[in-house]
Amino acid sequence: MSSKKKYAKESCVTKTELVLPNDTNTLNNLMGGRLMHWMDIVSAISAQKHSNRIVVTASVDNVSFKKAIRLGNVVTLKAHVTRSFNSSMEVAIEVWAEDIPLGQRIESNQAFFTFVAVDQLGKPVDVPELVPETDKEKQLYQGALRRRQLRLVLAKRMAPEDAKELKSIFNMT
Ligand SMILES: CC(C)(COP(=O)(O)OP(=O)(O)OC[C@H]1O[C@@H](n2cnc3c(N)ncnc32)[C@H](O)[C@@H]1OP(=O)(O)O)[C@@H](O)C(=O)NCCC(=O)NCCS
């Protein structure tokens, strides 16, 4: 990790989209793939703002869609970096939809994306340390190490016995 430090709020990115006919399936609901595309873009920009580097998507944690988002809804996506490690950063993203004429707001989903900062040759490079300030940012920061170990174990990039934060989950001694 580089010696530089940055606040979580410096990586905040918000994107708003209007769901148009070309974004929907035959039921007039927003297609999941289109939403994932928007989520990837907004969270990548957030990781770029933290690292001031080119970033690549390394992984996306489980994403589930709670409620359908309808044609004509306005979708808001909000992302910020929760924690950085060496070259990688975890980004939390929240998505909600609004039916503005009806005055209704739907909580759609939340997800964690992991990005890796790379140089022009695609080689990972160190990123600044993240400093959480608010209670929510501190809570996300604390959980990020556990989530990192879980995703690296699932990706077979870490041996379960090395995942010290997961001992209670896997009941290891
Ligand atoms: C992500 C990538 C740069 C990692 O490169 P690598 O040579 O395997 O590098 P390393 O093993 O040194 O890992 C670098 C970092 O990536 C993280 N990482 C690698 N795979 C990961 C995964 N599946 N989930 C989360 N983090 C991952 C490592 O934990 C490490 O983080 P750290 O530096 O903070 O400790 C490389 O796998 C890559 O370019 N993947 C393709 C990315 C891409 O094209 N995305 C778009 C998909 S279409």
The ligand as an SDF file (V2000), in Angstrom:
LIG
                    3D

 48 50  0  0  0  0  0  0  0  0999 V2000
   -7.2390   -8.5600  -11.3020 C   0  0  0  0  0  0  0  0  0  0  0  0
   -5.8420   -8.8180  -11.8420 C   0  0  0  0  0  0  0  0  0  0  0  0
   -5.1920   -7.4700  -12.2400 C   0  0  0  0  0  0  0  0  0  0  0  0
   -5.0090   -9.4720  -10.7290 C   0  0  0  0  0  0  0  0  0  0  0  0
   -3.7560   -9.6990  -11.2750 O   0  0  0  0  0  0  0  0  0  0  0  0
   -2.7370  -10.8130  -10.6630 P   0  0  0  0  0  0  0  0  0  0  0  0
   -1.5450  -10.8590  -11.5210 O   0  0  0  0  0  0  0  0  0  0  0  0
   -3.4930  -12.0500  -10.3720 O   0  0  0  0  0  0  0  0  0  0  0  0
   -2.2690  -10.0560   -9.3770 O   0  0  0  0  0  0  0  0  0  0  0  0
   -2.0890  -10.5180   -7.8760 P   0  0  0  0  0  0  0  0  0  0  0  0
   -2.2430  -11.9700   -7.6370 O   0  0  0  0  0  0  0  0  0  0  0  0
   -0.8320   -9.8350   -7.4700 O   0  0  0  0  0  0  0  0  0  0  0  0
   -3.3270   -9.7880   -7.1860 O   0  0  0  0  0  0  0  0  0  0  0  0
   -3.4380   -8.3870   -7.2170 C   0  0  0  0  0  0  0  0  0  0  0  0
   -4.6060   -8.0060   -6.3550 C   0  0  0  0  0  0  0  0  0  0  0  0
   -5.8100   -8.5120   -6.9470 O   0  0  0  0  0  0  0  0  0  0  0  0
   -6.5880   -9.1130   -5.9460 C   0  0  0  0  0  0  0  0  0  0  0  0
   -7.4190  -10.1210   -6.5680 N   0  0  0  0  0  0  0  0  0  0  0  0
   -7.0350  -11.0010   -7.5070 C   0  0  0  0  0  0  0  0  0  0  0  0
   -8.1020  -11.7830   -7.8230 N   0  0  0  0  0  0  0  0  0  0  0  0
   -9.1350  -11.3770   -7.0800 C   0  0  0  0  0  0  0  0  0  0  0  0
  -10.4990  -11.7950   -6.9470 C   0  0  0  0  0  0  0  0  0  0  0  0
  -10.9870  -12.7980   -7.6720 N   0  0  0  0  0  0  0  0  0  0  0  0
  -11.2900  -11.1500   -6.0650 N   0  0  0  0  0  0  0  0  0  0  0  0
  -10.8020  -10.1240   -5.3410 C   0  0  0  0  0  0  0  0  0  0  0  0
   -9.5320   -9.6730   -5.4160 N   0  0  0  0  0  0  0  0  0  0  0  0
   -8.7040  -10.3020   -6.2810 C   0  0  0  0  0  0  0  0  0  0  0  0
   -5.5640   -9.7170   -5.0070 C   0  0  0  0  0  0  0  0  0  0  0  0
   -6.1270  -10.0030   -3.7370 O   0  0  0  0  0  0  0  0  0  0  0  0
   -4.5300   -8.6050   -4.9440 C   0  0  0  0  0  0  0  0  0  0  0  0
   -4.9900   -7.6110   -4.0320 O   0  0  0  0  0  0  0  0  0  0  0  0
   -3.9250   -6.7820   -3.1260 P   0  0  0  0  0  0  0  0  0  0  0  0
   -2.8610   -6.2610   -4.0600 O   0  0  0  0  0  0  0  0  0  0  0  0
   -4.7260   -5.6550   -2.5680 O   0  0  0  0  0  0  0  0  0  0  0  0
   -3.3940   -7.7030   -2.0870 O   0  0  0  0  0  0  0  0  0  0  0  0
   -5.8390   -9.7760  -13.0800 C   0  0  0  0  0  0  0  0  0  0  0  0
   -6.3580  -11.0350  -12.6660 O   0  0  0  0  0  0  0  0  0  0  0  0
   -6.6740   -9.2580  -14.2250 C   0  0  0  0  0  0  0  0  0  0  0  0
   -6.2250   -8.4000  -14.9860 O   0  0  0  0  0  0  0  0  0  0  0  0
   -7.9170   -9.7840  -14.3660 N   0  0  0  0  0  0  0  0  0  0  0  0
   -8.7990   -9.3450  -15.4500 C   0  0  0  0  0  0  0  0  0  0  0  0
   -9.5050   -8.0460  -15.0740 C   0  0  0  0  0  0  0  0  0  0  0  0
  -10.5440   -7.6880  -16.0830 C   0  0  0  0  0  0  0  0  0  0  0  0
  -10.2760   -7.6960  -17.2650 O   0  0  0  0  0  0  0  0  0  0  0  0
  -11.7650   -7.3680  -15.6090 N   0  0  0  0  0  0  0  0  0  0  0  0
  -12.8560   -7.1390  -16.4600 C   0  0  0  0  0  0  0  0  0  0  0  0
  -13.5390   -8.4390  -16.7350 C   0  0  0  0  0  0  0  0  0  0  0  0
  -14.1590   -8.4850  -18.3450 S   0  0  0  0  0  0  0  0  0  0  0  0
  1  2  1  0
  2  3  1  0
  2  4  1  0
  2 36  1  0
  4  5  1  0
  5  6  1  0
  6  7  2  0
  6  8  1  0
  6  9  1  0
  9 10  1  0
 10 11  2  0
 10 12  1  0
 10 13  1  0
 13 14  1  0
 14 15  1  0
 15 16  1  0
 15 30  1  0
 16 17  1  0
 17 18  1  0
 17 28  1  0
 18 19  1  0
 18 27  1  0
 19 20  2  0
 20 21  1  0
 21 22  1  0
 21 27  2  0
 22 23  1  0
 22 24  2  0
 24 25  1  0
 25 26  2  0
 26 27  1  0
 28 29  1  0
 28 30  1  0
 30 31  1  0
 31 32  1  0
 32 33  2  0
 32 34  1  0
 32 35  1  0
 36 37  1  0
 36 38  1  0
 38 39  2  0
 38 40  1  0
 40 41  1  0
 41 42  1  0
 42 43  1  0
 43 44  2  0
 43 45  1  0
 45 46  1  0
 46 47  1  0
 47 48  1  0
M  END
$$$$
